[in-house]
Amino acid sequence: MEEHEVMNQNSQDLLAPQSEPESKGFAVASMVLGIVSIVFVCCLGWFVLIPAGVSLILGIVSLVKHKPGKGMAIAGIVCAAVAIILLVTLVIVGIVLENDPEFQNLVQQMVESMQQE
């Protein structure tokens, strides 16, 4: 009788709905987009805000919903924040240098020297 009960319990376990394991998809996507944002901040300009913003959103959602991959979510958030800070810094430096007459003279001299060669 005991053997029959064990088999019955095993068959019930097999038929019971299994909960799916939590996915690290949000965390992985956040980290990848954060890294992409840093790599392309000098090339894409303002367009880098798209992957950086998505990275921030996915990372925060992953952390708030307590999904696995906490370290990757944090890495994605940090990388996206660094990319945004780099972008803002590059824009500020560009504006400052564009309005600096000494820098404009230096650029003009470099252009003239390249044309003479």
N, C-alpha and C positions, 0 to 999 in steps of 0.2 A: 504494500500500500504506500509506503514511503517513497518508493522508487517512482510510482505513478504521480505522486504529488510533486516531486522534483521535476519530472518531465513536464508536467502541466505548468509549473511556475516558469520553466525555461521557455516554453512555447509562448506564454503570455508576455515574457520579457521581449521576445523577438517581434511580437505583433504590436507592442506598445510604440507609440510615436516617439522617435528619438529627437532630442533637441540638437539642432545643428550647432557645430562649434562656432564660436565667435570669429569673425574675420578681421585680419589686420589691414584690410584694403584701404581704409581711410588714412591710417597712419603711414602706410607705405606711399600712397599717393601724395600725402602731405610732404613727406621727406623728399621724394623725387622732385616734386614741383619746387620745393624750397631750394634744392641744389641747382636746378635748372635756372631759377631766378638769379642766384648769385653768379653763375657762370655767364649768363647772357646780359647782365645789367649794363655792361659797357656797350653792347651791340644793339640791344632792342630799345633802349631809352624808356619812354613812358609805357611801352607795351609790356615791360617786365612786371608792371603792376597786376596784369591779368593772372599769370601763374603764381605770383606772390600772394595775391588776394585769395585765390582758390586754396593755396597751401595753408594760409592762416585759417580759413574757414574749416577745411577738412581736419586740420590738427586740433582745433578747438572742439569741434564736434566729437572727434575721437576721444578726447580727454573728458569732456562733459558726460558722454554716454558710457564712460568706463570700459571702452573697448580695449582689446589687447593691443600691444605695440605702443605702450606709453612712451618709451624712449624715442621711437621713430616719430611719434606725433610731436614731441617736444623739439626734436631736431628739425622737423619741418617748420614749426613755428619760429624757431630761432633763425633758421636760414632765410625764411621769408622776411623776417624783421631786419636782418642784416642787409638783404638785397634792397629793401625800401630805404633804409638809412643810407646805403651807398648811393642810391639813385638821387636822393635829395641832396646829399653832399656834392655829388658831381654837378648837379644843376646849379647849386649855389656857387661852387668854384667857377663854373663856366660863366655865370652872370657877372661875378666879380672880375674875372680876367677880361671879359669882353669890354668892360667899362674902364679898364686900367690903361692909360695912354702909354706907359712904359712897356707893358706887355704887347700892345699893338705895334710899337716901334720895333721890338725884338722880333716879332713875327714877320714884319715887313722886311727887316734886314735878312732874315733867314730865307724868305722867298726870293729876294733879289740875289742872294749868293747862290741859290740853287739854279736860278735862271742863267747866271753867268757861266756855270759849269757845263 
